[in-house]
Amino acid sequence: MSLTSPHNLHLPVMLDESLEALNVTAGGLFIDATFGLGGHSEGILEAAPQNRVIGFDRDAEAIALAYQRLNRFGERFEAIHTDYRQIKKVLLEKGIGAVQGIIADLGVSSYQFDTPERGFSFRFTEDSPLDMRMDRTEPDTAADFVNSLSEAELADLIFAYGEERAARRIAHRIVQARAKAPLTTTKQLADVVVAAIHQKGHWKIHPATKTFQALRIAVNHELEELPQFVADAIDLLEVGGRLVVITFHSLEDRLIKQALKFQSGHCVCPPQLPDCRCGTARRVELLTSKPAQPRESELLANPRARSAKLRVCQKLQPVTRTC
């Protein structure tokens, strides 16, 4: 197996739990909305010979590697290079109105983290470009954000998307550093963050982790339209079909939790309103009252799964609005 084999590069997170939640043994058409290197898709296709998968991904390089893994399934698998938020539009254009199940693993793939030239990680000693684009056809890189935003905009971004309490100090140091020369590598940025936080030595969690997370979210618009994606995915499910979403940080998990709660008929209006105005309707049943998390055995094999949370809902027969 080559070093570029998708089997070497990717361990699908919570695979067994995902396949059970999707009820893949029943057979049907499934959507892997963020198929990456194809681990979850492979599991679905192996579960039953009648299963088919349409996979969506923004990363053209990941698609090419995924086909190495999935070409043995022939026409049962199809990959589409586009953002997962486009699934409803694309499927309707294909004349597909209902599917058995949809899975969205919202994490960054190990391939992206472990490829220095993609610029997602500060682990590499070489001059990795400060990129972070999941889709490298998009114009704006992390370096563009770091070197063009104002100090206030950088501070707001790092605080909002990284939940970093030292956001203002970090933003100030970034502006000071780029005044001498643009920040163009992951190491340059990581060093600036370490200097801003005044932490030296070895860390359990690197001081730049939250800043890198914030930039990655901003570069890839990761939180935009997540509630709309949930609504679109539910529209596409046949009655009894299931949506599985795996999140990796509190910001996206909170959005998914709220979106699923709304779709299950819970009012999300401010409590001070005298009556409900949000228009919620009970379209799904929540099958996970609390999110499922990886088993200890998986964490030993794949420590990157430690922050994963899995939520599941099942589509119900259409009903009238609850309020």
Buried (B, 14 or more C-beta within 10 A) or exposed (E): EEEEEBBBBBBBBBBEBBBBBBBBEBBBBBBBBBBBBBBBBBBBBEBEEEBBBBBBBBBEBBBBBBBBBBEEBEEBBEBBBEBBBBBBEBBEEEEBEBBBBBBBBBBBBBBBBBBBEBBBBBEBEEEBBBBBBBBEEEEBBBBBBBBEBEBEEBBBBBBBBBBBEBBBBBBBBBBEBBEEEBBBBBBBBBBBBBBBBEBEEEEEEBBBBBBBBBBBBBBBEBBBBBBEBBBBBBBBBBEEBBBBBBBBBEBBBEBBBBBBBBBBBBBEBEEEEEEEEEEBBBBBBBBBEEBBBBEEEBBEEBEBBEBBBBBBBBBBEEEEEEE
